[in-house]
């Protein structure tokens, strides 16, 4: 099953988080692309981030972001 555009956008948001520290969050501003705003809301609804406009990764979000960023690294190394 291929990734849907919504999942790809959510993965793109997860890729923006700095996994070297839990003290760095992100903010998706109201003037961001509608796809990014929607993806951020979905990540919040799934319990992966702390705020509907970004914030910090939750424990579950850290795990998801690690997987997303690892996959991106694997795909880029080919």
Secondary structure as UniProt FT lines:
FT   HELIX           5..15
FT   TURN            19..20
FT   STRAND          26..27
FT   TURN            30..31
FT   HELIX           34..45
FT   TURN            46..47
FT   STRAND          49..51
FT   TURN            52..53
FT   STRAND          54..57
FT   HELIX           59..76
//
